[in-house]
């Protein structure tokens, strides 16, 4: 997946150290075994921690076919300490895998944004793997609604 | 320190006449003796800045009747908190005597009777008079802000595609506005109208959908009374979901809490002494946002039409709810020194049209705007034998009328009508005019469709709308009140979870809804592009031709189960 410089800049301007709607990691893992398996494969079984990773997604999707999401990881991005990859999953899609962003120290910043398709209301989950093998996770519920009747 | 002197004075004066009893039957002359324009507007100024706020005017140029909700349920952490307190409980909470002017203005209690006593409220000529007086008393220290939903909701706004409202708001001398229904005029028309405004159209949470860049200015800086004031606009975050996305396809919205924080921080960095957010989020969303975004001094909320006689404090943020339809103007006096709000004084000014003298210039402008449409506006279609109103979580009687019209004129088994919060009221005994029908229906996607829906789809629609109203997290609440129904009954438990709130669905004759059967459904205001059908106001007019006397309405269609 290519991430344009323009997207990164736009995201960089909007970023802030808040996860909009945080969902406890344990709750997410328990609810979706298929996704859990994919995460274990990505993390090599390491237990994900919370923090460092920010996932930004709309609370309610304007269009479930193209939902903008962004991930960013707080990291110095040096040779010794950097983000290796961030995986994004959509728990409720027929196939939960969405994208994996790979980073190197030359990336400068560990930030990426893309648009994803969501079949229904569900949790979007991001998992970051760091160069020291540690793993962070964040989740956000995105509602996909029929719409209308706005007063 | 909150001062509610004006309200207390008004209440006390009326209490002297009424005593402690509940009565809506004393005459208008006595009521007028009790309250003068000076009582309403003679606020002793505090500090160095005055903010005036109105919101959700819905293009009502003339004084109107607008009944506040009798049912406005709160779920989750907002249960039992204003504005989710209605009727007598609301009056008790704020110490407002039953039967008083303020009871009439702020609650649904005894509305038909009190409406006859106290008359209509609002009118932009009265609002102009209020603003002129405050500006004269506090020269160069007053800022007048409009929370949006200003351009839509009347015959003349529809006929002029909101040109009338641009002219009116320019004449009112508004300093900044934000928006929601404004966007339903479509991208091109919105741009045209914004160009005609003498003041900024602030929407910090609206972005270009392709490039994710701001589509409008977010912030305007003002200097008033030697104080630097930053005003940040927040449009209704779910406009492209609650309203047709195809009408504004180039723009993307959202709460964008992190963007709000960035805009507040930027305003402070640019030297703002006071940060005011002019929002159309809705009360519960704003209450949550105020608890999570730091540095907002005053949050002027809109969208949910709530009128509260006092501010709600969230941390250091003052939340102000100024009602709708021109019924109220909020006044917030601030004492600002050293970049901090030292003191404030809040007054919710009820715009009693029989007490506040109209501003002559504005009255003339309103007359000029309405003149080409005068015959049509006043054309009588029928007479109301019962109170017609919409506002509330579930069917209002005006919705029952619209649903009856859809069932009869579109030959349907089930009618659906959107749970808009706008739509003025008609007292028993009054004629129903073309203007009245437009006050309840005027919009840019009015086609009354007729199609088939399975019982299963119908349930899904109701569950979806219910979750958009009763999700315990305000950030996941998307729209208006519950969709109104005709020819159909159901029960709802608002405190249940998504998919589990709606039950006991039957046709009006008691026949259980079959999930697999298709039903003929008529409705209006579909968000889908290419929806076909006659405009809803024609459907209602045709129905009234055969039903010249309206009401009383039948059984209630919704049973509420469970409790918070």
Interface residues (C-beta under 8 A of the other chain):
Chain A: X6 X7 X10 X11 X13 X14 X15 X16 X18 X20 X21 X56 X58 X59 X60 X61 X62 X63 X68 X121 X141 X143 X145 X146 X147 X148 X149 X150 X151
Chain B: X180 X211 X212 X213 X236 X238 X239 X240 X241 X242 X243 X245 X252 X253 X254 X255 X256 X257 X258 X259 X261 X262 X292 X303 X418 X419 X420 X421 X422 X460 X461 X464 X465 X467 X468 X471 X473 X475 X476 X478 X479 X480 X481 X483 X498 X525 X526 X527
